Amino acid sequence: MNRLGKKANETLIEMALSADGEESNGPLCETISTAGSEVPSGSEIDKRHESKDSIFFRDGVRRIDFVLSYVDDLNKEWEKKLERRKEFESNLQKAGLELETEDKKESEDGKIYFVKIHAPWEVLITYAEVLNIKVPIKENDIPSMVENPLDCMLTPFRLPEKVMHPEPDYFTAPFSKDKQELYLINDESTFFSPSMRNRIVNYILTRCPYGTEEGKKKFGIKRLLNNGTYSAAYPLHDCQYWKKASDPNCDNERYTLYMEWARFLRFYKEQPLDLIRKYYGEKIGIYFAWLGFYTEMLFLAAVVGVICFLYGLFTMDENMSSKEICDPAIGGEIIMCPLCDRECEYWRLNTTCESSEYSHLFDNVATLFFAIFMGIWVTLFLEFWKRRQARLKYEWDLVDFEEEQQQLQLRPEYEAKCTQKKKNPVTQEMEPYLPLTSQAVRFCISGTTVLFWVSLIIASMIAVIVYRLAVYAAFASLMENTQTLQPISGLLTPQLATSVTASCLNFVIIMILNFIYEKIAVWITDMEIPRTHMEYENRLTMKMFLFQFVNYYSSCFYVAFFKGKFVGYPGAYTYMFNRWRNEECDPAGCLIELTTQLTIVMAGKQIWGNIQEAIVPWICNWWGRRKARSNPENLYSRWEQDHDLQIFGALGLFYEYLEMVIQFGFITLFVASFPLAPLLALMNNILEIRVDSWKLTTQYRRPVALKAHSIGVWQEILNGMAILSVVTNAFIVAFTSDMIPRLVYYYAYSENEVSPMSGYINNSLSVFEISDFPERNKPKENPEGFTQCRYRDYRYPPDHERKYLHTMQFWHILAAKLAFIIIMEHVVFIVKFFVAWMIPDVPADVKAKIKREKYLTQKILHEYELEKLKERLCQGDKRATEKEFIATEGRMELSRAM
């Protein structure tokens, strides 16, 4: 395979180079209506009467497989661009492609030239062998699975069979030019699907040379797009999405995808994955398969999360802690110490009544159950996805797909930028390489840049924390002195107001940093000059994920694990930079603040993401096509319609995966604080599938079809987050929620047998003598003459010999928290690994089908070779000896035995 690919690539380049300085004997195809040329009147086609909404050349026979466009701008580089285009198109013709040019006078705006490219049969079969494309050899005779009796219940969610399975199922084999009669070639014009054709043409375009500049060989359409020689390069959609094409030869697959998949009203229907794969290629198909499967699995998590939330809602009135806080005789009599220095006043505990009641929605025993459940759910999701992925690999002919054939090919940019060459020890051929010293320098620059931006995120988070500390006193003073805010002062406490505004500010900073860093990450990855496509994607993925992980999750980690943990106590508070006093948690705990932070960041990101993905492309396309809508439809050509659409770049899917993986982190890493997170994710994903399908089908140019047999490095990232989620949720339950302190009080310190949780609030608050306040902390006013105040901690009272030191209860609670973390982690990890071991990655029926298909394919190939030998023997071919015939029969017997 690699040898064939190398040979074809060299042949293409050598053919172009051999023509340097020589006058061409004539193109291999006819170039029609080029700039400055006149088409004879006898062959001229009347454009006023013939629709240009077609995917064929003017002869109506040759299909347009790719389109290049350019604008003749008369600037100082005009002649250089003209020379590049002439050389490039000449080399494309020498490679066997056929071109047809539309003059700018024919375009809607009178400025753009369009070069239409057609790959004839000879080119297709040559590169089908190079790319190891699998084609049908026999219809699949393996019986399908036995129908499930419950399938009738799923009928409302099913799509028509023709949509779900647009092609019959075949046994396939890699294409070989020498065995064409073996394959089921009914029609050469339709044997290779449009997605296969545009993949082959794109392979040629990315490797075709266009000359030498500054002593370096230049090649590839990407470089020509970057330097402005061409303005666009894209394959065509097969029809308009809102109606079928008038041409009976058109498959109208885009229209079918729009009607059955891309409309939101079809949100309850299954996805036509086979049709998506056929039209867009396996790489996009596997993304939508993963997104659909993830959404299906979220349904179970969302149901359990809603049940846990309802448990908290229905038991809210039974929560003894909030009852005591709201009771005027208990919470109303407890005077709390000021929450900031000098400006804040003493306050009564029952002012936090409403927030303590709402915190019970998320801080209850169901939280523990849900955290354990999600640890097991994420394992089930990943293991069942492996099985689903294995089934898709079989159904989409990706079982023998070697990553080398697609992802491990050298990037054209690597070949162009690496001028030095060395001998490959395997192939014994000279190939470009990047010296070790250059690699080291580039990695140092890259690593320093990433480290700087991660540090910038941490600095921005510290700035938000400083904002929290600085504005709390202002909110407390504002709410106390503003009469209009008094009715909602019980619900909108200074703590909550500070938390909400800080979360919104943090979200804005996240989005700004994210926008800038995306450009930086692509730039430094390009600077590293990765050798292969896989290497490029993996490096960019790790940079982007590391940044986004810190960017999106740092604020949640702060609230969950740092806020309220290092505050000190009255008279000995800890300060940030010796200026701002560290934040305290609400008397009901920090969990409600973590819930607020998580909700704002997660929901805000999802809303902003959908605006970016749907509304922005729609506005851009509407603005770009506003003039064309006033023209007759038959004058608005298919290539112009697609030219006016947005570009679905090489990293289009990368950002889709990144968005979903970040969401996956929100619903796993911090799910113990917000059981409704899976429900939010489920609703977003139902919308996300339709938004992604709608924009891909209606707002974007058709992307080049690419192969992929898995979700790649994202699988490893998901596995890592699944393991980390067990640890984070164990720490959230132990240190952020109040569950462990309540359990310790219930079993060890409660003295009321009738109501064991009575007295918990009083027990969890320590006493401080106001006269012990230093001047720095002491409030300016104490109109009611309080002598003592309470604070959230377990310390001895002022009259004790161990004044303000931690009590034994504090150490008991700490020991219980650590023991809980160890026990929960071990239990969940044991269950996770047991479940992973119990569920095989490949279903048994898929294994059997793979073996059966391999056996039958080998049998067909061997029988074909045997028939060929018989023909040669009958024709008296001396080279076809009897020994060769016997050897072939023996190989067939051996294959059957195996």
N, C-alpha and C positions, 0 to 999 in steps of 0.2 A: 504493500500500500504506500508506504513512504517513498519507495523507489519510484513508483509510478508517478506520484505527486511531484517529486523532484524533477523527473524527466520531462513531464508536461510543462512545468514551470520554466525550465531551462529552454525548452523548445520555443515557448512563447517569447521569451526575452531575446533568444538568439535570432528568431525570425525578424524581430523588430530592429535589432542592432545590425543585422546583415543588410538591411535596406538603407542604412545611413549613407548619405552621399550618392545614392543611386536613384535614378528616376523610376518610379513605380510603373509596372506594365499595365496598371489598371486595377481598380479595386475589385475585391471579391464579391462585392454586391453593388447595387445601384444606389447612389446617393441622390435623393430627389430634392429639389427646391432648396439648394444650398444658397448661402448669401452671395449675391451678385450674379447668380446664374439664371438663365432663362429656361423654362420648361417648354418644349415644343407645344404649339397650340393643339396639335392633334392628340396629344396625350394628357392635356390639361383637364383636371377634374373640376367641375363647377361646384365651388364650395357653397354657393348660395342655396343649392338644392339638396346637397348631400350632408347628412348630419356628421359632425365631427366627434360625437359622443361614441367613440368606437375604441376597441382595444386591439385593432389590427392596422397593419400598414394600409396604404391607399389601395393596394390590390385586393384587399378584403380577405386575404389568405394567410399571410404571415403575421403571427401574433407579436404584439409589442411586449417584450419581456423586461425591458428597462428603459428609462428615459433620463437623458442628461439635458440640462438647460443652462444657458449662459446669456449674458447681456453684453452687447458690443459697446462698452464704454470707451470713448476715445481719449484715454488718459496716456500718461507717459509709458505705461506698461502694456499698451494695447497690442503692439506688434509682438511682444514676447508672449502674451497670452494666446494670440492668434497662432503663433508658431507651435506652442505647446499643444493646442487643440488639434492642429493639423497632424502633428506627429503622433499624438495619442490615438486619434481616430483612424489614422492609417495603420497603426499597429493592431488596433482592434479588428480591422478588416483582415489583416494578415493572419490573425488568430482564428478567422473563420466567421466572425460575427457580421451580420448585415445591418447597415445603417440607413436611415431615412431622415432627412432634416426638414423641419418646418421653418420657413423663413419668418423673420420677425413681423413682416407685414400680415402674416396669417394669425398672429397672436392677438389676444383681446386688447392688450395695452400697446401693441405695436413696437415693443422693445425687446422681447425675449425670443431667442431661438430655442427650439426643442429638437434634440437628436434622439430619435427612436431607435432602439436596438432590438434585433431579433436573432435568436440563436437557432440556426438550422439543425437538422437531425444529426449531421456528422459531428458538430461541436458538442451537442448534448450527450451523445453516446461516448465521446472521448472523455469528457470531464465527469460523466457519471461513473466511469471506471476509476478515474483519478480520485474522486471523492467517496468511492466505495458505497454508492447509493444502492439500496436494496429495492428490487423490483419484483413483481409477481411472477411466479412460475407455475402455480397450480392453486385452484380454489381450495380453501381450508375444508377438510372433511372431518375434523375433530368435532364431535357433537358438543353443542353448547350446554351450559350448566342447566340442571333441572330447575324448572320454574318454582319459585316460592309461592305457596298458596296465599300468602299475605300480600303479594304484589298487587292484587286488585285494589287494595286499600291505598296504594300509592299512585293509582292511575291519574288522579287530578294533578299530580306533580310531574307527570311524564310528558315528554315531547314526542312528536310523531317519529316513527322508526326511521323514515327517510332522512330526518334531520339529525337524529342521534347517530345513525350509522350510514353516512352518505356513500360508502363504498363497500363492496363485498369483502369478506375476509379471505386473504390469500396466504399461501406459503410463499416466502420470498427468499431471494438469494442476491448477493452482490452482483451488480451488472458487469458483464464482460462482452467486449465487442466481438470476440471470437465465438460466442455462443448465443447470438441473437435469436436464432430459431427456437431456443429453449424457453424464452420468455413469452408471456401472453401479450404480444404486440398486435392489437387489433387495428390501431390507427396511430401512425407515427406522430401526428399533430397533437394527440391527447394522451399519449402513453406517459409522458412526463407531466406531472401536474404543474400548474403555474408557479406554485411555491418552490418546487424543485428547479424549475427553469430560472427563476430569478436568483436562486441560490447559486446556480452554476455561473450565470452571467456576472453576479457580484464577485465570485471567486476570480474570474478573469480580470474584471475591472480593478480589483485591488492589487493585481500583480503586473498589470500591463505597463511597460516603460513609455516615457514620453521624451527621452533625451538625456543629455548630460549638462549639468550646470555646476560651475566652479569645480570642475574635475570630479564631481560625484554623480553616479548614476541615479536618475530620478524615475520613480515609478509610483503608480497607485492613484486611484481616483480620490482618495482621502486628501492627499497632498494637493491635488488640483483644486479641490473644494476649499481647502484652507487658504490657498494663495489667490483665490478669486477667479481662476481660469474658468471654472464652472460654478454656477450658483446652486445647483441641486442635482441629486442623483437618486432615483427612486423607482421601484416597480409600481405598476398601476393597479388600482382597485378594479375589479371586474365589471362593476356597474355602479350606478347611483344607489345610495342606501335606501332611499324612500320609494323607489319603484324599480321594476324589472327592466332589463335592457331590451331594446327592440330586436337585437340580433339573436336569432334562435340558437347560435353556437355558444352563447354566453351561459355560464353555469349559474349566474346570479347568486353566488354564495354570500356576497356582502349583504345583499337584500335579505336573504334568509337569516343571516346572523343578526341583522338589525331587528327583524320582525319577531324572531323567536328567542333572542338572547339579550339584546342591548336595550330594550325598553324596560322601564322600571315596573310597569304593570305585569311583567313576567317574573317578578322577584321570587315567586314561590315555585317556579319551575326549575327542573334540573338543567345543568349546563350542557350544551352540545359539544362535548370535549373533542370528539373525533373530527367534527367539522372545524372547530377552532384550530386544531392541529393541522388539518389539511390546508386551511387558508393562510394561517399565520406561521406555521412551523411548530416543531416540538418544544422549543424553548418557551414560547409564549403559552403553548398548551399546558405545559407542566406547571407554570405559574398559576393559571386559573384552576387547574386541578387541585393544587395545594391550597389555594385560597378558599375554594369551595369546600374542601374537606375540613379545613380549619374552622370554617363557619359552621359546618354541621356539628363538629365536636363542641363548639362553643354553646350550642343549644342546651346540652346536658349541664354544663357548668353554670349557665345562666339560670336554669330552672332551680338547681340546688342553691345558688346564691340568692335568688328571690325567696326561696323557702326560709333560708337563714335570716334574711332581712325581715320577713313577715313574723318570724319568731321573736325578733327583737321588738317589732312594733306591737305585737299582741301582749308581750310581757313587760311593756314599758311601765304600766301602772303598778306592777309587782316589784319594781326595782327599789330596794330598800335604800340604796345610796342616794338616789335622786329624791326619794321621799323625805329623807332627813335633811338634804340640802334645801328643799323647798319649804319645809316645815318652819313657820315663823318662830316656834318655840325652840327649835334646834339650830337650823341654818340662819335664822334671823337673829339669833343671839351670839353667833360666832363672829368675832371681829377678826378680819384677815389683815395681815401686814401689807403695807403699800407695795405695789408692783413696779414702782420706779422710785428713784431718789428725789427727795425734796418736793417735786411737783405733785406727785400722787398722794392721795389721802387713804386713810383706813376705810375699809369697805366690808359690808356684811356678806356672808357666804351665800345667802339666798338670792343675791342679785344674779347668780349664775344658774338659777333654777332651770330655765328653758334649755340652755346648752347642755346641762347635765342630763336632762331627759333625752335629748336628741343623741347624746353620745352613747346611750344604752342601745340605740338601734344597731350600732356596729361593735360595741364592746360588751359582749355577752358570751355565754358558753358556746353558742353556735359558731362564734368566731373561730374557736379552737377546732371544731369539727370541720369547718369549711377550709381552714388552712391545711389540715391533713388530707382532706378530700382533693384539693387542688394539687397537692404534691403527687398524688396517685393519678389524677386526671391528666397531668402533663405527660406522664410516662405512657399512659394509654394512647394519648394523642400521637406522640412520636413513634411508638411501636406500630400502631395501626396505619400511620402514614407510610411507614416503610413497606408494609404489605400492599397498600394501595399503589405505591410507587412501583413496586415489583410487577404488579398486574399491568400497569400502564406500559412498563418497559416491554413486556411481552406483546401486548396488543399493538404497540406502535413500532415494533421491529427495532427495539433499542437494546436487545439482550446482548448482542455481540458488538454493540457500538463501543468503539475504543475512543477514549478521550483524546488520544494522540491524533486521531484523524481530523479532529476539528479544533480542539482547544490548544493542543501542543504544537501546532504549526507556528513557525516564526511569524511574529507580527511584521507587517511591511515596514512600519516605523523603525523597528529594531534593525532590520536589514539595511534600511536607508541611512541610519545615523551611525551604525557601527562600521567604520571604514577598515578596521583591522580584521584579519582572518586567521583562522587556525584549523588544523586538520581534526575532524571528528574521529575519535578512536573507534567508533562503531562502524560508521559508513565509509571511513577513510577518504572523505571529501572535505574540501575547504568550505568553511562556513563562517559568517561574521561572528565576532564576539566582542564583549566589552571588557577592557582590562580591569584587573582586580583593584588597582589604585583608583580608577575612575568610579567603580562601583562603591568603594568605601567612602569617597568624598560625597557622592550623591546620597548615600544612605545617612551620612552624618547630617547633611543639610536637611534631608527629609525628616529624620528623627528630631532634630532641634526645632523644626517648624511645628511638628505635631505637639511636642512637649510645650512649646510656647502657647499654642492655642488651648491646650488642656489647662495650662496655668491661668490663662485668661478667663476660662470658664469658672475656675475655682475663685479667682479674684472677683468676678461678677457675683458669684454666690455670696461671698463675704460682704460685698457691697449691699446686697439685698438683706443680709442679716443685720448689718449696721442700720439699714433703713428701718427694719423691724424695731430695733432697740431705740432708735432716735425718735420715731413718730408715736411710739406707744403713749408717752406722756401727753403728747398733743391730742391724741384721740380721747384719752381719759378726761382731760380738761374740757375738750369740746363737748363731749357727751354729758358732762356734769353741768355745764353752764348753758347749754342750748335747750330751751324749753320744747322746741318742736321734736327733738329726738327722745324726749322722756318716755313717750308711749312704747317705743321699741327698744328701750335701753336694756330690758331683760333679755331680749333675743340677740340684739346687736351689741355685744359687749366690746370693750376696747381690745380684748384679745382677739375676738373674731374679726373685728374691723381691720386690725393690723394684719392678721393672717390672710384675709381675702385680698386686700390691696397689695400685699407683698407677693402673693401668688400670681396676681395679674401682672405686676411689674416683672416678676421672674419669667413669666411666659413670653412677654414682649422681648426681653433680653435674649431668651432662648431662640426665638424665631430670627432675630437679627443676626446673632452669632452663627446660627445654622446656615443662613443664606450666604454669608461671607465665606464660611469654612468650606462649603461645597465647592466653590471655585478654587480655593487654595488646595484642597485635597486632590482634585483632578490635575492641577498644575504640578504639584510635587510628585504625583504618580507618573505623569508624563516625563518629568525630569529624570526619574530613576531609570527610564527606558527598560521596562520589563521585557523579557525575552519572548514570552508566549501570551496568547490571549487569556489563558487561565491564570497565569501569573499576574497579569495586569488586573483582572477582576478581583482576585484574592487580595492583592495589596490594597487596592482601593476600598474593598469591603472592610478590611480590618481597620484602616484609617478612619473611615466614615463611622463605623460602628463604635470604635473607641471614643471618638469625639461625641457622637450622639448619646452614647451611654452616659458619659459624664454630664453632658449638657442637659438631658431630660431628667435624669434620675438624681442628680446631686442634691437638689432642693428637697426631694422626698427622703433621701438618706439623712439629710440634716434634721428634718422634723421628726423622723422615726427614731433616730439613734443618738442625736446630740442635744436637741432642744430640751431644756429642763433637766438635763442630767448633770450639769456642772455649774449650778447656780450658787452653790454655797448655802448660807443661811443668814438671816437678819443680823447685821452687825459685822458679818464677815463674807459679804458677797464677792463673787468672782467677776472680773471685768475683762472685756475685750479691749486690747490696746490701752488698758488702764483708764478707760474713759467711759465706755458703754457697758452697763450692767447686763449680764447674760439673761436671756429670756426664761421665764418660768412657764410651766404648763398650767392649764386650767385645773382647778381642784378636781374636776371629773376626769382628768387625764389628757394626754397629748393626742390620743387616737383620733378625736374629732377633727383636730387641725390637720393631721395627716390625710384624713379623708377629704377635707376641703382642698388641700394642695393637690392631691391626686386627681380629684374631679376636675378642677380648673385646668390643669396642664393636659390631662388626657382628652377631655372634651374639647378644649380649645384647639389642640393639635388636630383632632379629627375634623372639626368644622373648618379650620383653616386649610387643611389638606384637601378637602372636597371642593372648597372654593378655588384653590389653585388648579386642581385637576379638571374641573368641569367648566366653571364660569370663565376663567381666563382664556383657555383655548377657544371657547365659543365666541367671545368678544373679538379676539384676534382674527378668527376666520370670518366673522361677520364684517369686520372693518376691511379686510383684504378683498372680500368678494362683493362689496356693496355696488361697485360699478358693473360687474359682470351680470348681476341680476337684471339689469335693465336691457340686456341684449337678448336676442332670440337664443333659445336653448341649443339649437343645432349649430350655432357658431361658437359655443363655449365648449371647447374640446375636452375629452377625457383627460389628457395630460395636463391641460391648464387647470381643470378642476382640482386635480390632485396636487398640482404645484402650489395652489393657494391654501392648501391645508397645512397644519402644523407638522413639525418633524418629530417622529418618534425615534430619538437617538439611540446610540448603542448602549447607553446607560439608562434607558427608559425603564426596563424591568428592574434594574438595580435599585432605583428609588422606590419602586412599588414594594419590593421585598423589604427594604430598609424600613419603610413606613409600618408594615405589618409586624416586623420583628420588634420594633420599638413598642408597638401596642401589646405584643405578646409579653414583653417585659412588665408593662403596667399591670396586666391581669394575673401575673404569676409572682413577681417579686414583692408586691405590696397588697396582694389580694386579701390578706387577713384584716386589713383596715377598711376595706370597702367591698363587701360581697356583691354589690351591684355592678362592679367593674366588668365582669363577663357579659352582663346584659347590655351595657353600653357598647362593648366591643361587638357583640352580636348584631345589634341594630346598625352600627356603623358598617360592618362587613357586608350585610345584606345590601346596603346602599353602595358600598365600595365596589362590589362585583358588577353592579349595573352601571355605575359611573365609569369604571375602567373599561367595560365592554362598550359603552356608548361612545366614549371619547376615542377609543381605538378604531371603532367602526365608522364613526361619522366625522371626527375632528382631526384625525391624524392621517398622514400618508401611510400607505401600506408598508410595513417594515419588511426588511429582507428576512426570509425564512431561515432560521438557525436551528441546529440540533442540540438537544441536551437530554440526558437520561436521568437527571435528578435536580434538586434545588441547589446542589453544589455546597459551597462552604457555609451556607446558611444553616444547613442541617447540624453542623458542629456547633455553631453559635447557639442554636436553639437547645441543643443538649447541654451546653455550658450554663445557659440561663435556667434550665430546668433544675440543675443541681444547686445553683446559687439560690433559687427561689425557696428551697427547703430551709436553707440557713436563714435567709432574711425574714421569712414568715415566723420561724421559731423565735427569733430575736424580737420581732414586733409583738407577738403574743406575750413574751416574757417581760420585755422592758418598756414597751410603749403602751400596751393596754394595762388595765388594772386587774386583770384576771388572777394573776399569781398572788398579789397582796390580799385580795379578797378571799382566795382559797386558804391562805395561811391563817388569816383572821378567823375564817369559818371553822377550821379544824383545830387550831392551837390557842387562840386568844379570846374567842367568844365566850361570854358567861351567861348568855340568855338562851336557854334550851328551847323555848317556845319560838323565838325569832332569832336565829343564830347571827344574822347579819345586822341586827340592831346595834348601834354604837360604833359601826365601822368608820363613819366619817370622823367622829370625834377621836377615834383611835389613830387615824391616819394623819392627823394634824398635830404638830408639835406646838409648844407654848414658848413665846418670847417676851421678855420683860422690856417694855418700851424705853425705860430709863437706860437700858444698855445700848441704845442706838448711838453710833457716832454721829457727829454733826453732818457728815457727808451724806448719810442715808436718812436722817431724821426728817419727817414731813414738816413743812413750814407751819402747818396748823394742826391742832388737835382739839377742836371745839367741844367735843363731848368728854374730854378728859379721860380717854382710855389709858389703862395702865399695862395691859397685856394685849398681844395680838397673836394670831395663829398663822402657821405656814406649813406647807406640804413637805413633810419629812418625818423621819423616825429618830428623834433626838430627845435627850433628857431635858426636863424642865429647868428653869433658872434656879430653883431651890434645891436641886439635886447636887450631890458632891461631884458628879461627872457632868457638870453643867454644859449643855449644848453638844455633847458627844453622842455618837450613834448608839442607839439602844440595841439590845440583843435581838429584838424583833426585826430590825434592819438587816442584821446578818442572817437571820433565819430566812427572810424573804429573798435576800441575795442568793443564798444557797439553794433555795427552792427554784429560783429563776434559772440558775446554771444547770441544776439537775433536770429541769423541764427541757431546756434546750438540748442537752445530751440525749435524753430519752426520746424526745420527739424526732430529732434528726435520725437517730439509729432506727427507730421504728419505721419512719417513712422511707429511708434509704433501703432498708431490708425489703419492704414491700415493693418498692420501685424496681430493685434489681431482680426480685423474684418474678414480678410481672413481666419484665423485659426478657427474662430467661424462658418463661412459659410461652411467650408469643413468638413464633418463628417469623423471621423477616420476610420470607417468601412463602405464600400459601402452597399447600401440598398440590392442589390441582394445577397451579401455575407451573410448578416444577415438572409435573408430569407432561403438561402441554409443551413445555420447552424441549424436553427430551424427545417427545414424539415428533415435533416439528423438525428438530435437528436430524433425526433418523430418516424421516421421509424426504427432507431436502437432499441429504447425502445420497439417498437411494435414487432420486430423480436425476441428480447430476451424474452419478455413476452409470445409470442406464443410458443416459444421453451419450456419455463417452463410449460405452460399449456399442451402441448403434453406429456411432461414427466409425469405430474400428471395423465393424462388419461391412460398412459401405466401402471403406478403403480396401478391405480384403477382396470384396466382390469386384472392385474395379482393378484389381491386380496391382495395388500399390505395394511395392516390395518393402517399403519402410515399415508397413504394418505387419510385423512378424507375428507368427503364431504365439510366440512367448509373450509378446505384449498383450495379445488378446487374453491369454490365460491369466496374466498378472492383473488385468483389469477386472476379470470375473472374480478372482481371488480377493481383490480389494472390496468388491461388493459383498461377498460372503462374510468377510471380516467385519464390515460395517454393520451387517445384520446381527452378527453375534454380539457386537458391542452394544 
